[in-house]
Amino acid sequence: MTQASTDSRIAGRGGLARRWPQLIAVVGIAVASTLVVVLGHPRLQSPDLTPILEASTPIKIHLGAAVICLALGAIQMASPKGTLPHRLIGWIWVGLMLLLAGTSVFIKVIFPGHFSYIHLLTAWVLLITPLAVMAVRRGKVAMHARFMTGLFYTGLITAGAFTFLPGRILYRVFFGG
């Protein structure tokens, strides 16, 4: 499927309906940024990778998969749809998103030893990712695009913004403490 045919299937929907994942991401980033400033009084510093190096294996795998997914997802958003590179990168992205969600099951630092509210995103990613793949395989390109866009903005951007809250590893990497 070409870029134009994919976009034309999505273009029929209202502007706000097409942009809800981006809006969620903007709100999530705004809330997380406000909490960082209010709770942490941060001063940006040169990154100290010690908290990552001292983290558990699931956290390291999770972070690595997240960074790669973020880069590949940005490429996917900007690239022509339906091409062979789009499909190949997409399969890699799907595998990494499932790895990302899978490793999050073993990360229980917010409520030590217990699942937290962030694990709702784990369940959502594990449900929506296969549905997005099934949608495109059944020719439902617009549904696939909505699911994948939602995964990128909500599952990566918004969730990623909350990793910068005080006490979290990425907060310590960039702001100290």
Backbone as CSV, one residue per row, in Angstrom:
resi,resn,N_x,N_y,N_z,CA_x,CA_y,CA_z,C_x,C_y,C_z
1,MET,0.853,-1.174,0.000,0.000,0.000,0.000,0.891,1.227,0.000
2,THR,0.532,2.222,-0.725,1.368,3.417,-0.834,1.021,4.421,0.257
3,GLN,1.895,5.407,0.396,1.664,6.470,1.376,0.343,7.177,1.099
4,ALA,0.084,7.494,-0.153,-1.119,8.255,-0.500,-2.376,7.454,-0.206
5,SER,-2.365,6.159,-0.529,-3.581,5.382,-0.298,-3.825,5.171,1.191
6,THR,-2.763,5.000,1.971,-2.922,4.863,3.411,-3.469,6.149,4.006
7,ASP,-2.849,7.271,3.629,-3.276,8.550,4.181,-4.697,8.893,3.773
8,SER,-5.111,8.528,2.570,-6.466,8.857,2.136,-7.504,8.091,2.943
9,ARG,-7.153,6.890,3.403,-8.102,6.135,4.222,-8.268,6.763,5.603
10,ILE,-7.212,7.371,6.075,-7.252,7.992,7.398,-7.808,9.404,7.310
11,ALA,-7.615,10.071,6.187,-7.973,11.482,6.045,-9.463,11.746,6.198
12,GLY,-10.304,10.736,5.992,-11.738,10.952,6.084,-12.221,11.221,7.493
13,ARG,-11.441,10.870,8.478,-11.838,11.081,9.876,-11.590,12.525,10.284
14,GLY,-12.255,12.961,11.319,-12.080,14.326,11.812,-10.673,14.560,12.322
15,GLY,-10.230,15.802,12.275,-8.877,16.156,12.686,-8.576,15.778,14.121
16,LEU,-9.501,16.047,15.043,-9.278,15.737,16.445,-9.226,14.230,16.664
17,ALA,-10.076,13.493,15.991,-10.093,12.041,16.140,-8.771,11.434,15.672
18,ARG,-8.160,12.003,14.628,-6.887,11.488,14.135,-5.744,11.852,15.061
19,ARG,-5.899,12.900,15.818,-4.803,13.427,16.626,-4.862,13.039,18.103
20,TRP,-5.794,12.190,18.531,-5.905,11.890,19.961,-4.635,11.301,20.544
21,PRO,-3.895,10.429,19.847,-2.655,9.932,20.471,-1.645,11.045,20.712
22,GLN,-1.530,11.972,19.757,-0.603,13.086,19.932,-1.041,13.974,21.098
23,LEU,-2.343,14.186,21.229,-2.857,14.999,22.337,-2.565,14.332,23.677
24,ILE,-2.749,13.016,23.744,-2.442,12.289,24.973,-0.962,12.441,25.300
25,ALA,-0.107,12.329,24.282,1.328,12.468,24.499,1.681,13.860,25.012
26,VAL,1.091,14.891,24.429,1.365,16.262,24.864,0.919,16.464,26.310
27,VAL,-0.269,15.980,26.642,-0.763,16.106,28.014,0.133,15.324,28.976
28,GLY,0.517,14.110,28.586,1.396,13.302,29.432,2.734,13.967,29.673
29,ILE,3.306,14.517,28.632,4.589,15.207,28.770,4.435,16.448,29.642
30,ALA,3.345,17.175,29.455,3.105,18.378,30.272,2.938,18.016,31.742
31,VAL,2.159,16.977,32.022,1.946,16.557,33.416,3.261,16.075,34.022
32,ALA,3.980,15.213,33.301,5.251,14.700,33.817,6.250,15.830,34.040
33,SER,6.330,16.765,33.112,7.254,17.892,33.248,6.904,18.741,34.461
34,THR,5.625,19.002,34.655,5.180,19.780,35.808,5.536,19.062,37.105
35,LEU,5.297,17.748,37.147,5.623,16.985,38.355,7.127,16.981,38.621
36,VAL,7.933,16.881,37.576,9.383,16.910,37.745,9.808,18.236,38.362
37,VAL,9.270,19.324,37.840,9.648,20.651,38.346,9.150,20.849,39.768
38,VAL,7.886,20.496,40.022,7.303,20.726,41.344,7.916,19.802,42.400
39,LEU,8.063,18.526,42.071,8.546,17.559,43.048,10.062,17.494,43.145
40,GLY,10.727,17.753,42.033,12.151,17.484,42.015,13.056,18.690,41.997
41,HIS,12.559,19.866,41.614,13.399,21.051,41.472,14.679,20.683,40.732
42,PRO,14.563,20.145,39.501,15.741,19.599,38.845,16.663,20.639,38.225
43,ARG,17.919,20.256,38.132,18.895,20.980,37.341,19.465,19.958,36.377
44,LEU,19.313,20.230,35.111,19.821,19.312,34.104,21.329,19.203,34.249
45,GLN,21.836,17.979,34.205,23.272,17.744,34.324,23.711,16.862,33.168
46,SER,24.998,16.720,32.995,25.450,15.769,31.981,25.060,14.374,32.478
47,PRO,24.607,13.524,31.568,24.079,12.225,31.984,25.084,11.398,32.780
48,ASP,24.601,10.815,33.865,25.365,9.881,34.690,24.732,8.510,34.489
49,LEU,25.406,7.627,33.804,24.841,6.324,33.447,24.905,5.299,34.574
50,THR,25.428,5.674,35.720,25.547,4.748,36.840,24.209,4.105,37.218
51,PRO,23.097,4.857,37.327,21.834,4.199,37.686,21.413,3.118,36.677
52,ILE,21.727,3.321,35.397,21.385,2.306,34.396,22.294,1.095,34.555
53,LEU,23.580,1.332,34.760,24.534,0.236,34.907,24.248,-0.606,36.146
54,GLU,23.684,0.026,37.181,23.367,-0.689,38.422,21.977,-1.310,38.410
55,ALA,21.192,-1.047,37.379,19.813,-1.540,37.299,19.789,-3.044,37.033
56,SER,18.639,-3.646,37.293,18.455,-5.073,37.037,18.442,-5.343,35.539
57,THR,18.640,-6.594,35.173,18.653,-6.984,33.757,17.340,-6.640,33.055
58,PRO,16.169,-6.921,33.645,14.930,-6.540,32.950,14.839,-5.037,32.663
59,ILE,15.331,-4.215,33.579,15.288,-2.767,33.363,16.220,-2.374,32.217
60,LYS,17.396,-2.961,32.158,18.331,-2.667,31.068,17.741,-3.069,29.722
61,ILE,17.160,-4.264,29.658,16.542,-4.732,28.411,15.378,-3.815,28.040
62,HIS,14.567,-3.478,29.024,13.407,-2.610,28.830,13.838,-1.252,28.264
63,LEU,14.836,-0.658,28.864,15.310,0.649,28.419,15.908,0.567,27.013
64,GLY,16.695,-0.457,26.763,17.275,-0.625,25.431,16.209,-0.782,24.363
65,ALA,15.216,-1.627,24.641,14.122,-1.821,23.685,13.342,-0.530,23.484
66,ALA,13.134,0.223,24.556,12.380,1.477,24.464,13.106,2.492,23.589
67,VAL,14.403,2.619,23.765,15.176,3.585,22.974,15.146,3.211,21.497
68,ILE,15.327,1.913,21.203,15.298,1.472,19.806,13.895,1.660,19.221
69,CYS,12.864,1.324,20.002,11.476,1.515,19.536,11.180,2.977,19.256
70,LEU,11.685,3.846,20.083,11.472,5.278,19.881,12.084,5.725,18.556
71,ALA,13.310,5.295,18.291,13.975,5.676,17.037,13.263,5.053,15.829
72,LEU,12.979,3.761,15.892,12.311,3.103,14.769,10.899,3.642,14.559
73,GLY,10.206,3.941,15.642,8.857,4.496,15.534,8.859,5.853,14.856
74,ALA,9.851,6.677,15.179,9.956,7.987,14.526,10.228,7.812,13.035
75,ILE,11.073,6.860,12.704,11.336,6.569,11.286,10.049,6.116,10.600
76,GLN,9.315,5.234,11.246,8.067,4.723,10.670,7.053,5.841,10.445
77,MET,6.962,6.755,11.390,5.986,7.844,11.264,6.320,8.744,10.076
78,ALA,7.604,8.920,9.803,8.029,9.837,8.742,8.169,9.161,7.380
79,SER,8.192,7.860,7.336,8.469,7.122,6.098,7.195,6.789,5.331
80,PRO,7.352,6.514,4.036,6.203,6.056,3.243,5.674,4.735,3.793
81,LYS,4.371,4.603,3.792,3.723,3.412,4.351,3.548,2.341,3.281
82,GLY,3.522,1.090,3.727,3.237,-0.020,2.837,4.418,-0.511,2.036
83,THR,5.555,0.135,2.164,6.738,-0.278,1.412,7.415,-1.443,2.124
84,LEU,8.337,-2.104,1.446,9.080,-3.198,2.063,9.857,-2.725,3.299
85,PRO,10.579,-1.591,3.236,11.258,-1.124,4.451,10.280,-0.854,5.604
86,HIS,9.102,-0.298,5.291,8.103,-0.045,6.338,7.689,-1.351,7.001
87,ARG,7.466,-2.364,6.203,7.039,-3.653,6.763,8.162,-4.305,7.570
88,LEU,9.384,-4.259,7.059,10.503,-4.863,7.790,10.758,-4.150,9.118
89,ILE,10.837,-2.830,9.069,11.036,-2.067,10.304,9.852,-2.287,11.244
90,GLY,8.651,-2.372,10.671,7.453,-2.604,11.474,7.509,-3.912,12.242
91,TRP,7.968,-4.980,11.602,8.071,-6.271,12.299,9.094,-6.204,13.424
92,ILE,10.205,-5.524,13.178,11.211,-5.352,14.235,10.602,-4.553,15.387
93,TRP,9.892,-3.479,15.046,9.265,-2.617,16.057,8.252,-3.399,16.884
94,VAL,7.430,-4.205,16.218,6.430,-5.018,16.926,7.117,-5.975,17.897
95,GLY,8.163,-6.651,17.434,8.886,-7.568,18.318,9.475,-6.861,19.517
96,LEU,10.059,-5.691,19.276,10.639,-4.926,20.384,9.579,-4.389,21.334
97,MET,8.425,-3.990,20.813,7.340,-3.523,21.686,6.845,-4.660,22.580
98,LEU,6.749,-5.858,22.030,6.335,-7.003,22.841,7.406,-7.343,23.883
99,LEU,8.678,-7.218,23.497,9.766,-7.403,24.462,9.700,-6.337,25.550
100,LEU,9.440,-5.117,25.145,9.312,-3.994,26.074,8.210,-4.268,27.097
101,ALA,7.053,-4.675,26.607,5.935,-4.978,27.503,6.239,-6.195,28.358
102,GLY,6.865,-7.197,27.757,7.190,-8.412,28.510,8.156,-8.150,29.653
103,THR,9.169,-7.353,29.408,10.133,-7.073,30.481,9.517,-6.208,31.572
104,SER,8.526,-5.404,31.213,7.917,-4.531,32.235,7.197,-5.333,33.311
105,VAL,6.814,-6.558,33.000,6.163,-7.420,33.993,7.114,-7.688,35.165
106,PHE,8.415,-7.686,34.891,9.404,-7.971,35.933,9.916,-6.720,36.634
107,ILE,9.429,-5.559,36.228,9.868,-4.300,36.830,8.782,-3.832,37.795
108,LYS,9.100,-3.893,39.066,8.116,-3.545,40.093,8.765,-2.629,41.123
109,VAL,9.189,-1.457,40.659,9.900,-0.543,41.546,9.005,0.553,42.126
110,ILE,7.902,0.873,41.481,7.021,1.921,42.008,6.378,1.455,43.305
111,PHE,5.811,0.245,43.276,5.294,-0.419,44.475,6.087,-1.720,44.592
112,PRO,7.218,-1.699,45.303,8.123,-2.851,45.304,7.396,-4.186,45.526
113,GLY,7.643,-5.105,44.588,7.052,-6.429,44.673,5.645,-6.534,44.124
114,HIS,5.055,-5.402,43.710,3.665,-5.401,43.236,3.563,-4.644,41.913
115,PHE,2.516,-4.968,41.167,2.245,-4.228,39.948,1.743,-2.835,40.312
116,SER,1.963,-1.889,39.402,1.497,-0.521,39.625,0.589,-0.110,38.474
117,TYR,0.099,1.093,38.540,-0.780,1.626,37.502,-0.112,1.607,36.131
118,ILE,1.189,1.723,36.073,1.897,1.733,34.792,1.782,0.382,34.089
119,HIS,1.534,-0.685,34.852,1.385,-2.010,34.250,0.086,-2.142,33.460
120,LEU,-0.826,-1.190,33.617,-2.006,-1.177,32.747,-1.571,-0.955,31.300
121,LEU,-0.518,-0.157,31.105,0.026,0.043,29.761,0.612,-1.254,29.210
122,THR,1.185,-2.069,30.088,1.723,-3.366,29.665,0.613,-4.207,29.054
123,ALA,-0.490,-4.306,29.766,-1.626,-5.090,29.261,-2.146,-4.506,27.955
124,TRP,-2.226,-3.177,27.892,-2.720,-2.510,26.691,-1.810,-2.799,25.496
125,VAL,-0.492,-2.695,25.683,0.454,-2.962,24.597,0.356,-4.422,24.150
126,LEU,0.274,-5.337,25.108,0.179,-6.756,24.764,-1.118,-7.084,24.030
127,LEU,-2.156,-6.303,24.227,-3.429,-6.508,23.523,-3.439,-5.806,22.159
128,ILE,-3.069,-4.545,22.133,-3.198,-3.736,20.918,-2.177,-4.112,19.845
129,THR,-0.968,-4.491,20.231,0.059,-4.790,19.235,-0.368,-5.918,18.290
130,PRO,-0.798,-7.076,18.810,-1.255,-8.118,17.872,-2.503,-7.703,17.092
131,LEU,-3.388,-6.928,17.717,-4.580,-6.462,17.003,-4.202,-5.551,15.838
132,ALA,-3.174,-4.728,16.019,-2.717,-3.832,14.952,-2.155,-4.636,13.782
133,VAL,-1.412,-5.693,14.095,-0.864,-6.544,13.041,-1.999,-7.265,12.308
134,MET,-2.949,-7.811,13.071,-4.081,-8.509,12.445,-4.892,-7.550,11.576
135,ALA,-5.036,-6.310,12.019,-5.821,-5.334,11.251,-5.221,-5.114,9.867
136,VAL,-3.924,-4.889,9.802,-3.321,-4.624,8.494,-3.323,-5.879,7.631
137,ARG,-3.177,-7.039,8.234,-3.197,-8.277,7.456,-4.586,-8.552,6.880
138,ARG,-5.604,-7.984,7.515,-6.980,-8.121,7.014,-7.393,-6.952,6.131
139,GLY,-6.449,-6.072,5.823,-6.734,-4.950,4.933,-7.330,-3.735,5.612
140,LYS,-7.382,-3.730,6.929,-7.940,-2.596,7.680,-6.797,-1.629,8.013
141,VAL,-6.347,-0.927,6.992,-5.163,-0.070,7.095,-5.389,1.093,8.061
142,ALA,-6.555,1.705,8.007,-6.830,2.846,8.894,-6.813,2.406,10.353
143,MET,-7.385,1.245,10.645,-7.379,0.733,12.017,-5.936,0.442,12.453
144,HIS,-5.182,-0.172,11.570,-3.774,-0.456,11.849,-3.024,0.843,12.162
145,ALA,-3.235,1.848,11.348,-2.559,3.136,11.544,-2.936,3.753,12.892
146,ARG,-4.212,3.702,13.251,-4.660,4.249,14.547,-4.013,3.495,15.704
147,PHE,-4.023,2.155,15.624,-3.438,1.352,16.704,-1.942,1.626,16.851
148,MET,-1.237,1.629,15.733,0.213,1.821,15.792,0.570,3.234,16.245
149,THR,-0.173,4.221,15.772,0.059,5.596,16.209,-0.212,5.717,17.709
150,GLY,-1.275,5.091,18.168,-1.583,5.092,19.599,-0.493,4.424,20.415
151,LEU,0.020,3.306,19.922,1.113,2.625,20.621,2.342,3.516,20.711
152,PHE,2.654,4.196,19.614,3.835,5.052,19.607,3.680,6.218,20.579
153,TYR,2.585,6.954,20.459,2.433,8.158,21.283,2.079,7.855,22.730
154,THR,1.224,6.874,22.961,0.819,6.574,24.333,1.788,5.599,24.990
155,GLY,2.116,4.522,24.277,2.962,3.489,24.864,4.420,3.870,24.986
156,LEU,4.891,4.745,24.125,6.302,5.142,24.187,6.494,6.570,24.678
157,ILE,5.889,7.530,24.009,6.125,8.940,24.343,5.560,9.280,25.722
158,THR,4.284,8.996,25.929,3.656,9.348,27.202,4.252,8.551,28.355
159,ALA,4.338,7.237,28.195,4.923,6.415,29.259,6.374,6.822,29.496
160,GLY,7.096,7.117,28.414,8.485,7.550,28.543,8.627,8.847,29.318
161,ALA,7.673,9.746,29.138,7.732,11.017,29.868,7.684,10.784,31.376
162,PHE,6.929,9.788,31.802,6.801,9.517,33.236,8.033,8.825,33.822
163,THR,8.956,8.376,32.969,10.192,7.793,33.498,11.149,8.873,34.002
164,PHE,10.791,10.133,33.761,11.626,11.236,34.223,11.130,11.830,35.542
165,LEU,10.198,11.144,36.214,9.724,11.618,37.515,10.784,11.373,38.587
166,PRO,10.796,12.211,39.629,11.772,12.020,40.715,11.704,10.602,41.278
167,GLY,12.898,10.045,41.505,12.998,8.701,42.038,13.161,7.637,40.966
168,ARG,12.799,7.951,39.721,12.938,6.977,38.637,14.360,7.033,38.079
169,ILE,14.761,5.979,37.406,16.146,5.860,36.931,16.540,6.994,35.978
170,LEU,15.684,7.288,34.997,16.084,8.320,34.032,16.129,9.711,34.663
171,TYR,15.348,9.935,35.708,15.455,11.195,36.441,16.860,11.298,37.046
172,ARG,17.299,10.196,37.671,18.643,10.208,38.292,19.741,10.338,37.243
173,VAL,19.542,9.765,36.072,20.551,9.856,35.011,20.728,11.303,34.564
174,PHE,19.625,12.019,34.372,19.713,13.365,33.792,19.688,14.506,34.826
175,PHE,19.115,14.244,36.007,18.977,15.316,36.994,19.712,15.036,38.306
176,GLY,20.274,13.843,38.440,20.974,13.484,39.685,19.983,13.072,40.761
177,GLY,20.498,12.866,41.957,19.619,12.538,43.076,19.385,11.105,43.153
